[in-house]
Amino acid sequence: MCINTSESTPSRPMYSTVRKWRSKRSKIRVCRLSRRKRRGSKETAMVRREMELKNMKLFLENRSIVNENEKLRKKALQLLQENQTLMSEFQKQFSHRHDFATPLLHPSKPLISKEVS
């Protein structure tokens, strides 16, 4: 029995050492995986934050462009109305001058209309 006891004693420490080594190894793997997940979640959070900032900047830029476009549209409408006013004044002046020049240009039209009595 002494031989059996001596044989079993060295095998047990080897087995337990291997077992401990394996358990440490799996813990290391789990820790690495946890670290990777944390780092990944931190990276995704950073990417999300960067995307939100870019989105906000683009939104503000878009809003300023829309406001500027609205101002330009109002200015264009104002200029159009001013142009129409000036054109109508020009046509009035031109038609008024044209009325005086018509008899000279068109001799078929009499200067004084003849009334039949």
Secondary structure, DSSP 4 states (H G I P E B T S, - for coil): -HHHHHHHHHHHHHHHHHHHHHHHHHHHHHHHHHHHHHHHHHHHHHHHHHHHHHHHHHHHHHHHHHHHHHHHHHHHHHHHHHHHHHHHHHHHHHHHHHHHHHHHH-TTS-SSPPPP-
